[in-house]
């Protein structure tokens, strides 16, 4: 899965710059800010990629607040509509957990933006 921002080239450039910056804010805060500036579709793509890198318990906890978001119980599938129910603080928590659970998640997100 890749996150594509092809319809908004300015947004794509700022995302790429934020993820590559040496003086950027901590990863969870950067992701939370990105979430706030994104369209519902972009938010869903971002969350789905992050949720693929957290424990099943974290996914279960989030499902408790926004409802089911998994088609078959294995891969997360947050819809654009569901992203409206997710607070930036929750996104920060998900990003922090993803970073701890899968140390390479930052590189994965950077790679997703290399094509932009």
Secondary structure, DSSP 4 states (H G I P E B T S, - for coil): -----TT-HHHHHHHHHHHH-TTPPPHHHHHHHHHHHS-HHHHHHHHHHHHTTS-HHHHHHHHHHH---BSSSSSB---HHHHTT--HHHHHHHHHHHHHH-TTHHHHHHHHHHT-
